[in-house]
């Protein structure tokens, strides 16, 4: 295998990248606070989906901000944006507030019949993982 010095260089580089990513995500979440009232359902779900893909658990204030906005937009979520949003919460293992759960369950009941197989399975998996079903 590679010499110890080379392995150490790789480890340090990965640490620096991870550190920089965390700083960038923190900065972007603060920006998201400022524009959260302007998010539509698709944009909100993409923000949460991106955080989940990076496995970056947002702080409580950010979750409250996003779930409040999602409740306001609940009737506008498409099957895709709803399944992406719920997948994000499930992947991050973030327990959303009760009012959000109620609004998203109501919307799930409305759109489940129009979901494609992928969105339906993702949505049902997320609801089960969050112990909502």
WOFEN-V465293 format. One record per helix or strand of 2 or more residues. SS is the DSSP state (H for helix, E for strand). FROM is the first residue (numbers start at 1). TO is the last residue. If there is no record, write none. Layout:
ss | from | to
SS | FROM | TO
SS | FROM | TO
//
This chain:
ss | from | to
H | 4 | 38
H | 41 | 53
H | 60 | 72
H | 74 | 76
H | 79 | 92
H | 98 | 114
H | 117 | 129
//
